[in-house]
Amino acid sequence: MFAVVTPEKIHLPPGTLIKFPGSWQDYQAILEQLGDRSIPRIKYRPGEILLMSPLPVHGKQAHIIAIVATILLDCLGRDYEPFTPITMDLPEERGIEPDYCFYIDNCAAILGKDRIAWGVEPPPDLVIEIDVTSYTDIDDYLPYQVPELWLFKKNQLRIYCLQNDRYVESVTSRYFANFNVSEIVEECWQMSRDRHTSTVIRELRRKIEREKG
C-alpha cells in the first residue's frame, strides 16, 4: 500500500520514511491531525518535516532496552520517571519524539506533572532511540541538551554523552558506570531472537542479583 499524506488522511505502511519541506505551522497542523496516534512518528527540523512508520521490530527493541535501563536503575536504587510516547518541541526550532526517555537526576523536577514545558523544565537525562530506517540524527537532541543518548542501530548499542555542546560516543554510561550497558543490551536482544522477552528479562534480573550477591 502506498503512503498517503493529505490534510484529511495520513497513512504510512510500516518501514516507510518520508521527508518534505514544511514550516513550524505545518508541523503543528500535522500534530493536531494525528491527535493521540503514536504512529507515524513525526519530527521537525527547521524547514523540514519527517514522518516515519516503524516496523514491529522497532517497538520490541525499544521495549527490551527500556526494561534493561529500568532493571539497572532498580539495581542501583535510583529514583526515575520514564516516558513513552512523548513529544519534545521547542517552538519554531525543533520537534521530536524519542522512543523512550528517563528522568533520573532530574526526576524530582517533573514528579506529578502531566505536561512538561520544554525550555523551562529540565530535559530528560537519558533518551533511547531505535534506528531501523535512518530516521535518527543524534544532533536533533542538542537544542534540548539531553545529557545522554542511547542509539540502537544494526543490533548494536552506541552511547553518546553531551560534552561541550556536542555528542561524543562513549564506551560507558554516566548513569551506569559499573555496567557494560552495550554488552548487556546486545546480549538481551540476541537472546530474544529465540526466547520469549519475558524469559530474557527474568534471566537478566537473576544474573544481576547473582553479581550483586
RASUL-V182122 format. One record per helix or strand. SS is the DSSP state (alpha for helix, beta for strand). FROM is the first residue (numbers start at 1). LEN is the number of residues. If there is no record, write none. Layout:
((SS | FROM | LEN) (SS | FROM | LEN))
//
This chain:
((beta | 4 | 2) (beta | 10 | 2) (beta | 17 | 5) (alpha | 24 | 11) (beta | 41 | 5) (beta | 48 | 5) (alpha | 56 | 21) (beta | 81 | 3) (beta | 88 | 3) (beta | 94 | 3) (beta | 100 | 4) (alpha | 107 | 4) (beta | 118 | 1) (beta | 121 | 1) (beta | 126 | 5) (alpha | 138 | 7) (beta | 148 | 6) (beta | 156 | 8) (beta | 166 | 5) (alpha | 181 | 11) (alpha | 197 | 16))
//
